Amino acid sequence: MTYLFRTLRIYGYSVVLGLSAAVLGLSAYFATIFLPSIHKDFTIFSLAVPSFTIATLLILLLWYSNPRIEALFFFITAVSWIAMGAWSRDLYGPAECFALADQRIRTQKGSINARSYCYEAKIVEAFSWSLFGILTIFLIMVIALATKCQAVGRHRVWSEHINELPWFGQLPGSSYYPHHYGGLPQNGEYPATYLGAGGIAGGPNIVQQQYGHSIIIRPGVNGEPAQITQVPGIVHNA
């Protein structure tokens, strides 16, 4: 697998989980003071969106996931968060919160300061727009990486594990090759016939296989380009 992509994926999902948890906490507070009859629609929606995001992300991180599933998830949640941001803005619109110091908002058990509620609603709005932007970027990245893999011959990439996607500038994950071609030699090298006869991509160039030679690829470390050499004869798997 490509460890750089896996690590960045975990970091990115952690940010989404943190922001979603913050929105869920504020929404739970709104639910305790407004439900069941005040601001009911918005409060329920503000609970549903972060709850769905957190639950689905945990499932994707802890169990199996592939680019097709994650692209669908990013699209659904991005649309949900942009709706959340627009609805949050509708609560006060362009109003300045500091100007509401002397006003009160009715709740189920009395009232609260309107300025405090305005600031909390603005936080929900800001986090919602941020999550929409982050999830949209994730969607574009997954589509771009999967499309790049298809271009080099990985036609089933959309149904493979998400961690098999390479990061930009990297070759596909090493676990892809044994899955499709029967295993790698124990020394970590593999001949070019795994990637197609006649030649192999080597960074921005194409290495043309010489007659009677085999191309040996030594995978790069930490995202570095692979080392490609040619040796006389035929190299067999160990």
N, C-alpha and C positions, 0 to 999 in steps of 0.2 A: 504494500500500500504506500501511498505518498504521504509521508508523515507531516510535511509542511502544511498540506491542505487540511489534514485531520486536525492539526493543532490550531490553525487559524479558524477552522469551523467551530471548534469548541470555544475559543475566545469570543468569536462573534455571537454564538448562541448564548453565551453567558451574559453578554451585554443586553441582548433581547430579553432574557429571563429577568435580569435585574430591573429594567425599565418596566416590564409588564407587571412585576411584583409590586413596584411602587404605585402604579395605576390601580392595581387590584386593591391595595391597602386603602387608598383614598376612596375608591368606589365602595368598599365595605363600610367605611365611615359614613358615606352619604346614605347607604342603605339603612344604617341604624337610626339615622335621624329623619329620613324622609319616607321610607316605605311604611305601610303599603299604599299610601294614597297621594303623596306629594312627589312630583318629578319622577313618577313611576317608570315611564318608558325609558328615559335616559339612564336612570340608575340601574335598571335591569340590563340594559345594553352595555353599560360601562363595567358591569360585573362579568358579562358573558364573554366579551372580546379578550380581556387578559387571561381569563380562566382557560379558554380554548387555546390561546397561544402557549401558555405555560404547560398545560397537559400534553399538547401535541408535540412540543419541542422535547419534552422529557422522553416521550415514546420514541421519537426519532433518534435521540441520542443513546438511549439504552437498548433499543431493539433494532431490527433491520430497517434500512432505508435505502432508497435509490434516487437518482436524479429526477426521475419522473414524479415520484411522490413528493419530493421536497419542492420542486418547481410548482406543483399544484398547491402545496401548503403555503408557499411564499405569496402566490397570487391571491389566495383567499384571505390570508391574514393582512396583506397590504391593503386590500380593498376595505376590510373591516376597520383597520386603523385610520385610514383616511376619512371614513365615515364618522369614526369616533372624534377625530380632530375637528371636523366641520361641525358636528353637533355640539361639541364642547364650546366652540367659538360662538355658537348661537345663544348660549346661556347669557352672555353679557355683551357680545359683539365688540365694538371698539371702545367700550366704556373703560375708564381708568379706575382701577381698584381703590387707589388712595382717596378718591373722591366720595367713597361710599361709607366713610367712617361712622356716620351717625345713623345709618339705615340698618334695618333688621330683616332677616329672612325667616319666614314661618317654617316650623318643623312639626313633627308629630307630638313633641312634648314641650312646645314653647317656641323659642326663636333663637337664632344665632346671629352674630355680627355679619353683615353683608360683605364687608371688606375681606374678612377671613375666608368666607366661602368663595369670593371672587378670585382670590389668590390661589386657592386649591383647584378651582376650575381651570385657571390658566396653566397650572402645572400639568393637569390631565391633558389639556390641549397641546402643550409643548411636547410632552412625552409621546402623545399620539402621532403628531407630525414627524417626530424623530424616528419612531418605530416604522412608520410608513416609508420613510426614506431608506432606512437600513434594510428592510425586507425587500424593497424594490431593487436595491443594489445586489442583495443576495440572489434574487431571481435572475437578474441579468448575468451575474457571474456563473451560476450553474448552467444556464443555457449556453453561454460562451464556451465554458470548459468542456461541456458534453459535445458541443458541435465540433470543437477542435479535435476531440478524440475520434469522432466519426470520420473526420477528414483524413486521419492516418490509419483507418481500417477497423476501428473498434465499433462495429455496427450495432452491437448489443449493449452499448454503454448506458443507455437510458434505463435498462433493467438490472444492471450490475450494482454492487454495493457503492454507496456514495463516496466512501473513503478511497475507492479506486481512481477517482478523478485526480489528474495531476494539477499542480498549480501552474500558473502562467510561466512559460519558459522551461517547464520540466517535461520529461518523458512520462508515459503512463506508469502507474504503480507496478512494482516488480511482481506482485502477486497475480497480476493479469496474465502473465506469460505461462506459468505452470498450469493455470486454470484452463487455458485454451490449447496449449501445445504439449501437455504431458510432463511438465516439470523442467526446472533449470538444473544445470550441472551444479555439483556441490561447491565449486569454486566461485559461483556467482556469475560465470560468463555464459553467454549464449550466442550461437551463430546467427548470421543474418537471415537464414532461411525462416526463422521465426517471424520475421517482419516482412517477408516478401523476397522473392528471388531477384537477382540482378543488381541490387543496390540497396542502400540504407540511408535514411536521413541522418546527417551529422551536424546538428546545430543549423545554421543557415545554409549549409552546403549539402550536396548529394555525393556520397562516397560510392563510386562505381566499382562493383566487384570484379576483380581480375580473373581471367580464365584459370581454373585449377586452384583457386584460392578460396579460403573461407574468411568471412568478416567476423571478428570477435568484438563483442561489445562489453565493456566493463562499466556497470552503472555508476553514475556520478554520486558523490556524497554531499549531503546537505544542499541539494538543489543544483549542484555543479553539473556541467554538461558531461555526457557519457564519453568515455575514451574508446575510440574505434580504431582497430588495427586489422591488417590482413596477413594471413599466414598461408603458406602452401599446404595443399591437401584439404581433406574434409574433416571437420571437427564434429564429433559425435557427443551426445549427452552422456554424462557420467552415470 
